[in-house]
């Protein structure tokens, strides 16, 4: 029950949606006055330990479009979204103190930095009630069939336990009606949006995410052949293209699963429809692993604490980044990434395998470059998959190297992909 003095903000981060947002729904039900806040962090544009930036132009443009869509959707619900720039915890603290906030809601995220930020805020704002949601995930963590600290460190036993003993959560849509909080924004900085020249084919936002699901599932029946087409290298409809929307929380995994179940009930349930659920389980696995292992996701020895026999060579690294390794399938994939912010799942495995095995490079630099370039960057999936390919992560076999020539013959037999991105010469 709310009272006339309850004043709250929802801190949007990787949950840029209004539908199936547990924490946002709780805030609107438990406070009289509320509003959403999104904060662009300029430190994400500063070079990091691996010589890359966190937020490249393609993902930045995607997030900007998603935030603007979110603002429109919040307003349509009778609320609003304030878009600011600055160090997020400092901005939230200032807003909380200046506006005498009683509540701050947020969606839990497995990211190491994301968890540290919430811990820092809760420590310095002990009188504020923090409302956490878990709708970024398929399963409520308190209902998992294992304790997180004891979860299996490989995918297959984790998947079997989840499928046998756990029930995915159902979407919630309980946006309450209350008054918009008139925030005092003194000493805060509005965010200056850039142009959308880097946006390309990917427009972000909840509206675009829901439209993509309806199109891929119901308008084209693309999901019915997903397993057969998912290893494509180029184009739009060979894959669901939901990864960016999931990474930035434009749609929740529970909403995707609910739509998938609806499709199976109305159209067909087959290996392809199951395979999309299978991929959602992989995403869940890496996020749970990141919660369990924390900062080990970024360490050279990975979660296995086994040092690979690789090193860093800047010249070789720069050649890989530029698509100039001499391995045609790798170079075409890297140029596709650099020009679009996208790379298929199959290509990611090949370029990462080449990076670690053929080029002998420290896998963390490859992971950091992907973090910079990919529109659909997701911290747990990206760094977890790179560890997997480097033999220091979740792969029980420990050394996953692809035969690049054989892979090219299978997935680009007519060299159409290579010729598109490298030219025919």
ROVO-984612 format. One record per residue (C-alpha): residue in one letter; x negated, y negated, z. Coordinates in steps of 0.2 Angstrom, whole numbers, padded with zeros to 4 digits, always signed. Each point is the difference from the previous one (the first is absolute). Example, Ala and Ser with C-alpha at 12.3 -4.5 7.8 and 13.67 -1.06 7.14 Angstrom:
REM ROVO-984612
a-0062+0022+0039
s-0006-0017-0003
END
This chain:
REM ROVO-984612
x+0000+0000+0000
x-0007-0017-0005
x+0002-0016+0010
x-0001-0018-0005
x-0019-0002+0004
x-0007+0014-0010
x-0011-0006-0014
x-0010+0012-0011
x-0010+0001-0016
x-0003+0016-0011
x-0018+0001-0005
x+0000+0007-0017
x-0016+0009-0006
x+0001+0016-0010
x+0019+0000+0002
x+0006-0012-0013
x+0018+0005+0000
x+0017-0003+0008
x+0007+0018-0002
x-0005+0014+0012
x-0011-0012+0010
x+0002+0007+0018
x-0009-0015+0009
x+0009-0013-0010
x+0017+0008+0004
x-0005+0001+0018
x-0004-0018+0000
x+0016-0006-0008
x+0010+0010+0013
x-0010-0005+0015
x-0003-0019-0002
x+0012-0014-0003
x-0012-0010-0011
x-0012+0008-0012
x-0010-0002-0015
x-0014+0009-0011
x-0018-0005-0001
x-0013+0005-0013
x-0018-0006+0002
x-0013+0001-0014
x-0017+0003+0007
x-0014-0010-0009
x-0013+0012+0008
x+0006+0013-0013
x-0008-0010-0013
x-0017+0000+0008
x-0014+0013-0006
x-0001+0015+0012
x-0013+0012+0005
x+0000+0009-0016
x-0001-0016-0011
x+0019+0000-0005
x+0015-0010+0006
x+0015+0008+0008
x+0013-0008-0011
x-0003-0001-0019
x+0010-0011-0012
x+0012+0014-0006
x+0006+0005+0018
x+0000-0018+0005
x+0012-0004-0014
x+0011+0015+0004
x+0001-0005+0019
x+0004-0018-0005
x+0015+0006-0011
x+0005+0012+0014
x+0000-0013+0013
x+0010-0012-0010
x+0013+0014-0004
x+0001+0003+0019
x+0003-0018+0004
x+0015+0000-0012
x+0007+0016+0007
x-0002-0006+0018
x+0009-0016-0005
x+0014+0010-0008
x+0002+0009+0017
x+0002-0017+0009
x-0018+0000+0006
x-0016-0007-0007
x-0019+0004-0002
x-0013-0013+0004
x-0016+0003-0010
x-0016-0006+0008
x-0019+0001-0002
x-0013+0003+0013
x-0007+0013+0012
x+0015+0010+0004
x-0001+0003+0019
x-0005-0018+0003
x+0015-0006-0010
x+0012+0012+0008
x-0007-0005+0018
x+0002-0019-0005
x+0018+0003-0006
x+0004+0010+0016
x-0006-0013+0012
x+0007-0015-0010
x+0017+0008-0002
x+0002+0009+0017
x+0003+0016-0009
x+0007+0014+0010
x-0002+0014-0014
x-0012+0005-0014
x+0005+0014-0011
x-0012+0010-0011
x-0001+0016-0010
x-0013+0012+0006
x-0014+0003-0012
x-0014+0012+0001
x-0014-0012-0005
x-0014-0002+0012
x+0000-0019-0002
x+0019-0001+0001
x+0001+0010+0016
x-0014-0011+0008
x+0010-0016-0005
x+0015+0006+0009
x-0010+0005+0015
x-0008-0017+0001
x+0017-0009-0001
x+0008+0011+0013
x-0014-0004+0012
x+0000-0018-0002
x+0019-0002+0000
x+0005+0011+0014
x+0017-0009+0003
x+0005+0004-0018
x+0011+0015-0004
x-0008+0010-0015
x+0012+0010-0010
x-0008+0013-0010
x+0007+0010-0014
x-0006+0016-0009
x+0009-0001-0017
x-0016-0001-0010
x-0001+0018+0003
x+0011+0016-0004
x-0001+0007+0017
x+0002-0009+0017
x-0016+0004+0009
x+0007+0005+0016
x+0009+0014-0009
x-0015+0007-0009
x-0002+0019+0002
x-0018-0003+0007
x-0009-0013+0011
x-0009-0012-0011
x-0016+0003+0008
x+0002+0019-0003
x+0007-0001-0018
x-0009+0011-0013
x-0013-0009-0010
x+0005+0008-0016
x+0015-0003-0010
x+0008+0017-0003
x+0003+0005+0018
x+0006-0018+0004
x+0012+0001-0015
x+0007+0017+0006
x+0003-0006+0018
x+0009-0015-0006
x+0011+0009-0012
x+0004+0014+0012
x+0002-0009+0017
x+0003-0019-0004
x+0014-0010-0007
x-0003-0015-0010
x+0008-0016+0007
x+0015-0007-0009
x+0000-0018-0006
x+0008-0013+0011
x+0009-0016-0006
x+0006-0009+0015
x-0005-0018-0003
x+0009-0010+0013
x+0009-0017-0002
x-0008-0014+0011
x-0006-0017-0002
x-0016-0005-0010
x-0014-0005+0012
x-0006-0018-0004
x-0018+0002+0002
x-0012-0014+0006
x-0014+0002-0013
x-0011-0013+0007
x-0019+0004-0003
x+0004+0014-0012
x-0004+0000-0019
x+0012+0004-0014
x-0006+0013-0012
x-0004-0007-0017
x+0005+0013-0013
x-0011+0003-0015
x+0005+0003-0018
x+0007+0017-0005
x-0012+0002-0014
x-0007+0016+0008
x+0017+0008+0003
x+0001+0010-0016
x+0013+0013-0001
x+0002+0002+0019
x+0012-0012+0008
x+0001+0002+0018
x+0014+0000+0012
x+0015+0010+0007
x+0011-0004-0014
x-0013+0006-0013
x-0003+0016+0011
x+0019+0004+0001
x+0001-0003-0019
x-0014+0011-0004
x+0007+0015+0010
x+0017-0002-0008
x-0009-0001-0017
x-0012+0015+0002
x+0012+0011+0009
x+0018-0003-0007
x-0002-0010-0016
x-0014+0010-0008
x-0001+0016+0010
x-0018-0002+0000
x-0001+0008+0017
x+0006+0016-0007
x-0016+0003-0010
x-0012-0009+0013
x-0011+0015+0003
x-0003+0003-0018
x-0004-0019-0004
x-0009-0006+0016
x-0017+0003-0007
x+0001-0012-0014
x-0013-0014-0001
x+0009-0014-0008
x+0018-0008-0003
x+0014-0003+0012
x+0012+0014+0002
x-0012+0015+0002
x+0001-0003+0018
x+0012-0007+0013
x-0010-0016+0002
x+0006-0001+0018
x-0017-0001+0008
x-0002-0019+0000
x+0018-0002+0007
x-0004+0013+0014
x-0017-0007+0004
x+0007-0018+0003
x+0016+0006+0008
x+0012-0006-0014
x+0009+0016+0003
x-0001+0013+0014
x-0005+0018-0003
x+0017+0005+0008
x+0009-0011-0012
x-0009+0009-0015
x+0003+0017+0008
x+0019-0004+0002
x+0001-0005-0018
x-0009+0015-0005
x+0012+0011+0010
x+0014-0009-0009
x-0007+0004-0017
x-0003+0018+0004
x+0019+0001+0006
x+0007-0009-0015
x-0012+0006-0014
x-0013+0013+0003
x-0012+0006+0013
x-0016+0008-0007
x-0019+0001+0002
x-0002-0018-0006
x+0012-0007+0013
x-0008+0010+0014
x-0017-0006-0006
x+0004-0019+0003
x+0005+0006+0018
x-0017+0009+0000
x-0009-0016-0004
x+0009-0009+0014
x-0006+0013+0012
x-0018-0003-0006
x+0002-0019+0004
x+0007+0005+0017
x-0015+0011+0003
x-0013-0013-0004
x+0009-0013+0011
x+0001+0013+0015
x-0018+0004-0003
x-0005-0019+0001
x+0010-0001+0017
x-0010+0015+0006
x-0017-0005-0006
x+0000-0019+0000
x-0016-0008-0005
x-0007+0016-0006
x+0009-0002-0016
x-0013-0014-0005
x-0015+0009+0006
x-0013+0008-0011
x+0002+0018+0007
x+0019-0002+0000
x+0012+0010+0011
x-0012+0015-0001
x-0015-0010+0006
x-0010+0008-0014
x-0012-0011-0009
x+0001+0002-0019
x-0016+0000-0010
x+0004-0016-0009
x-0008-0017+0000
x+0004-0018-0006
x-0007-0007-0016
x+0007-0016-0005
x-0004+0001-0019
x+0008+0017-0001
x+0015-0006+0010
x+0002-0016-0011
x+0000+0012-0015
x+0014+0010+0007
x+0010-0015+0005
x-0002-0007-0018
x+0004+0017-0009
x-0017+0002-0007
x-0006+0017+0007
x+0000+0009-0016
x+0013+0012+0005
x+0014-0005-0012
x+0015+0005+0011
x-0007-0008+0015
x-0004-0016-0009
x+0017-0001-0009
x+0009+0002+0017
x-0011-0013+0009
x+0004-0013-0014
x+0018+0004+0001
x-0001-0003+0019
x-0010-0017-0003
x+0013-0006-0012
x+0016+0006+0008
x-0002+0004+0018
x+0006+0017-0003
x-0008+0017-0002
x+0009+0017-0001
x-0002+0013+0014
x-0009+0012-0012
x-0012-0014-0005
x-0004-0005+0018
x-0006+0017+0004
x-0011+0001-0016
x-0008-0017+0003
x-0003+0004+0019
x-0007+0017-0004
x-0012-0008-0012
x-0004-0014+0012
x-0005+0012+0014
x-0007+0015-0010
x-0007-0006-0017
x-0006-0017+0006
x-0004+0005+0018
x+0007-0016+0008
x+0006-0003+0017
x+0019+0003-0001
x+0004-0015+0011
x-0004-0012-0014
x+0011+0008-0012
x+0014+0000+0013
x-0003-0019+0003
x+0001-0003-0018
x+0016+0009-0002
x+0006-0010+0015
x-0004-0016-0009
x+0007+0005-0017
x+0016+0011+0002
x+0017-0008+0001
x+0006+0015+0010
x-0014+0000+0013
x+0005+0009+0015
x-0014+0001+0014
x+0004+0018+0006
x+0003+0008-0017
x-0015-0009-0009
x-0013+0003+0013
x+0006+0017+0004
x+0000+0005-0018
x-0018-0006-0002
x-0005+0010+0015
x+0008+0015-0008
x-0009-0002-0016
x-0017-0004+0009
x+0001+0016+0010
x+0001-0009+0017
x+0019+0000+0002
x+0016+0011-0001
x-0006+0012-0013
x-0004+0017+0008
x-0011+0005-0015
x-0011-0015+0003
x-0007-0003-0017
x+0013-0004-0014
x-0009-0004-0016
x+0009-0001-0017
x-0007+0005-0016
x+0003-0017-0009
x-0002+0008-0018
x+0013+0013+0004
x+0012-0012+0008
x-0001-0011-0015
x+0004+0014-0011
x+0015+0004+0010
x+0007-0017+0004
x-0006-0010-0015
x-0002+0013-0014
x+0002-0013-0014
x-0010-0013+0008
x+0014-0012-0001
x-0002-0007+0018
x-0019-0001-0002
x+0002-0009-0017
x+0013-0012+0007
x-0012-0006+0014
x-0017+0002-0008
x+0004-0002-0018
x-0004+0013-0014
x-0018-0004-0002
END
